[in-house]
Amino acid sequence: MNLDLTEEQELVRRTVREFAEERIAPVAAELDREARFPSDIVRALGELGLMGIPIPEEHGGAGGDTVSYALAIEELARVDSSVAITVAAHTSLGTMPILLFGNDGQKREWLPDLASGRRLAAFGLTEPGAGSDAGATRTRAELRDESWIVNGSKIFITNAGTDLTACVTITARTGEDEISNLIVPNGTPGYEISAPMEKLGWHASDTRELAFSDCAVPEANLLGPRGAGFRQFLEILDGGRISVAAMGVGLAQGAYELARSYAGEREQFGRPIAVFQAVQFRLADMATEIEAGRGLVLRAAWLKDQGRPFAQEAAMAKLYTGELSGRVVSEALQLHGGYGYMEESAIARFYRDQKVLEIGEGTNDVQRMVIARHLGL
Ligand SMILES: Cc1cc2nc3c(=O)[nH]c(=O)nc-3n(C[C@H](O)[C@H](O)[C@H](O)COP(=O)(O)OP(=O)(O)OC[C@H]3O[C@@H](n4cnc5c(N)ncnc54)[C@H](O)[C@@H]3O)c2cc1C
């Protein structure tokens, strides 16, 4: 058994850490305050090959493994969750369906721009009436004169409306008991994108409502076989969970580091608060839980890289890191006292950014349902 990262994986971690500290950290608070999507940062990440880490080089990606990808997402979330979710949603949800289920023509058309980060893609699964029960999709697509005529709506869709966005892959009902995936290019008549939604956190990430009314999409934009959409989106979510779990570890790590550094500087009763054992115990618990969470994430990623079943481990990693990031960020803010409650402190942003890690890509309850199913319950 070897738990060391390879040289290549270490290099990815180092490269992303340097980029995050030099390019993202100085502007993270401002992007959050202004709720501004960081197009320039996304372009720079693309130039470094970080917008398509697990996409093969022949399609314009970096040809890296899932472990490297998880490390990169962790490092981004350690500094800025909005940037991390932009990369994670683009890679795991936007680009991956085309890589996994697209035909040669679709791969040639979309992947080079997406995997290189010149353009972004979104994944439109959730609807106002279909969240945890994503199979209850009401959006319909009807085949007429070699076009799919789409009617319906989607909600909370990440990366759908940025100036870099090329397309969204949506699930739609193509028959009574049949769900299929369709690629809808941005700018298609009948496809309307709302203004950015106002959120508790992830302020610099792009989240939109989508409306389709008699939106005609070429028949050739069907992804994979007709009727395979349900199985396809479950597979996409399994992989995506590893990246959201990595975000939980990264956010917790960032929050822990802020708390540790603050505890060393803040003096009360004539001494830095870090000398009080109650404070040390909190920091020790945080560090321990983060290590446990990181272990779950890397194991799920490693299993995926070995071509072995990983869905249960990915759900466990997502559940555990979602909840652990909540505990860690709450304790980390607590250690900042009143200063932590002020928007000028970085920990306040981390606190707001955390909650969605227990909601997106399946709530904690949904992860428990997935795990229970794998346990044969
Ligand atoms: C910022 C943000 C970005 C997102 N990005 C995307 C995206 O890019 N693409 C996309 O398709 N979706 C996206 N989502 C949607 C996200 O995946 C859903 O919000 C999530 O799956 C939950 O669905 P819901 O919000 O409808 O909640 P609901 O499903 O209505 O859940 C409400 C509550 O009921 C609980 N619940 C539901 N069913 C059960 C059950 N059977 N047993 C026990 N408890 C249950 C849930 O756990 C939850 O606590 C995003 C969401 C957010 C907030």
Ligand as a Chemical Component Dictionary entry (heavy atoms), coordinates in Angstrom:
data_LIG
# 
_chem_comp.id                   LIG 
_chem_comp.type                 NON-POLYMER 
_chem_comp.pdbx_formal_charge   0 
_chem_comp.three_letter_code    LIG 
# 
loop_
_chem_comp_atom.comp_id 
_chem_comp_atom.atom_id 
_chem_comp_atom.alt_atom_id 
_chem_comp_atom.type_symbol 
_chem_comp_atom.charge 
_chem_comp_atom.model_Cartn_x 
_chem_comp_atom.model_Cartn_y 
_chem_comp_atom.model_Cartn_z 
_chem_comp_atom.pdbx_ordinal 
LIG C1  C1  C 0 -25.709 27.234 -5.703  1  
LIG C2  C2  C 0 -26.311 26.030 -6.341  2  
LIG C3  C3  C 0 -25.800 25.542 -7.537  3  
LIG C4  C4  C 0 -26.378 24.443 -8.172  4  
LIG N1  N1  N 0 -25.906 24.031 -9.402  5  
LIG C5  C5  C 0 -26.610 23.086 -10.099 6  
LIG C6  C6  C 0 -26.239 22.744 -11.449 7  
LIG O1  O1  O 0 -25.255 23.248 -12.004 8  
LIG N2  N2  N 0 -27.014 21.862 -12.121 9  
LIG C7  C7  C 0 -28.112 21.267 -11.562 10 
LIG O2  O2  O 0 -28.767 20.484 -12.239 11 
LIG N3  N3  N 0 -28.471 21.561 -10.274 12 
LIG C8  C8  C 0 -27.762 22.461 -9.542  13 
LIG N4  N4  N 0 -28.127 22.758 -8.248  14 
LIG C9  C9  C 0 -29.314 22.114 -7.683  15 
LIG C10 C10 C 0 -29.031 21.143 -6.550  16 
LIG O3  O3  O 0 -28.464 19.963 -7.048  17 
LIG C11 C11 C 0 -30.371 20.918 -5.834  18 
LIG O4  O4  O 0 -30.673 22.115 -5.141  19 
LIG C12 C12 C 0 -30.342 19.744 -4.879  20 
LIG O5  O5  O 0 -30.229 18.536 -5.598  21 
LIG C13 C13 C 0 -31.562 19.687 -3.975  22 
LIG O6  O6  O 0 -32.754 19.827 -4.676  23 
LIG P1  P1  P 0 -33.852 20.894 -4.160  24 
LIG O7  O7  O 0 -33.139 22.181 -3.988  25 
LIG O8  O8  O 0 -35.017 20.857 -5.066  26 
LIG O9  O9  O 0 -34.265 20.388 -2.723  27 
LIG P2  P2  P 0 -35.388 19.280 -2.372  28 
LIG O10 O10 O 0 -35.146 18.052 -3.165  29 
LIG O11 O11 O 0 -36.720 19.914 -2.442  30 
LIG O12 O12 O 0 -35.037 18.972 -0.865  31 
LIG C14 C14 C 0 -35.552 19.697 0.253   32 
LIG C15 C15 C 0 -35.222 18.927 1.521   33 
LIG O13 O13 O 0 -35.915 17.670 1.502   34 
LIG C16 C16 C 0 -35.012 16.609 1.709   35 
LIG N5  N5  N 0 -35.470 15.426 0.994   36 
LIG C17 C17 C 0 -35.907 15.335 -0.292  37 
LIG N6  N6  N 0 -36.242 14.073 -0.580  38 
LIG C18 C18 C 0 -35.994 13.335 0.532   39 
LIG C19 C19 C 0 -36.129 11.951 0.866   40 
LIG N7  N7  N 0 -36.560 11.054 -0.032  41 
LIG N8  N8  N 0 -35.788 11.555 2.121   42 
LIG C20 C20 C 0 -35.331 12.443 3.023   43 
LIG N9  N9  N 0 -35.186 13.771 2.773   44 
LIG C21 C21 C 0 -35.508 14.202 1.530   45 
LIG C22 C22 C 0 -33.688 17.129 1.154   46 
LIG O14 O14 O 0 -32.587 16.404 1.671   47 
LIG C23 C23 C 0 -33.729 18.575 1.614   48 
LIG O15 O15 O 0 -33.284 18.667 2.929   49 
LIG C24 C24 C 0 -27.502 23.811 -7.572  50 
LIG C25 C25 C 0 -27.995 24.263 -6.352  51 
LIG C26 C26 C 0 -27.417 25.359 -5.739  52 
LIG C27 C27 C 0 -28.003 25.839 -4.438  53 
# 
loop_
_chem_comp_bond.comp_id 
_chem_comp_bond.atom_id_1 
_chem_comp_bond.atom_id_2 
_chem_comp_bond.value_order 
_chem_comp_bond.pdbx_ordinal 
LIG C1  C2  SING 1  
LIG C2  C3  SING 2  
LIG C2  C26 DOUB 3  
LIG C3  C4  DOUB 4  
LIG C4  N1  SING 5  
LIG C4  C24 SING 6  
LIG N1  C5  DOUB 7  
LIG C5  C6  SING 8  
LIG C5  C8  SING 9  
LIG C6  O1  DOUB 10 
LIG C6  N2  SING 11 
LIG N2  C7  SING 12 
LIG C7  O2  DOUB 13 
LIG C7  N3  SING 14 
LIG N3  C8  DOUB 15 
LIG C8  N4  SING 16 
LIG N4  C9  SING 17 
LIG N4  C24 SING 18 
LIG C9  C10 SING 19 
LIG C10 O3  SING 20 
LIG C10 C11 SING 21 
LIG C11 O4  SING 22 
LIG C11 C12 SING 23 
LIG C12 O5  SING 24 
LIG C12 C13 SING 25 
LIG C13 O6  SING 26 
LIG O6  P1  SING 27 
LIG P1  O7  DOUB 28 
LIG P1  O8  SING 29 
LIG P1  O9  SING 30 
LIG O9  P2  SING 31 
LIG P2  O10 DOUB 32 
LIG P2  O11 SING 33 
LIG P2  O12 SING 34 
LIG O12 C14 SING 35 
LIG C14 C15 SING 36 
LIG C15 O13 SING 37 
LIG C15 C23 SING 38 
LIG O13 C16 SING 39 
LIG C16 N5  SING 40 
LIG C16 C22 SING 41 
LIG N5  C17 SING 42 
LIG N5  C21 SING 43 
LIG C17 N6  DOUB 44 
LIG N6  C18 SING 45 
LIG C18 C19 SING 46 
LIG C18 C21 DOUB 47 
LIG C19 N7  SING 48 
LIG C19 N8  DOUB 49 
LIG N8  C20 SING 50 
LIG C20 N9  DOUB 51 
LIG N9  C21 SING 52 
LIG C22 O14 SING 53 
LIG C22 C23 SING 54 
LIG C23 O15 SING 55 
LIG C24 C25 DOUB 56 
LIG C25 C26 SING 57 
LIG C26 C27 SING 58 
# 
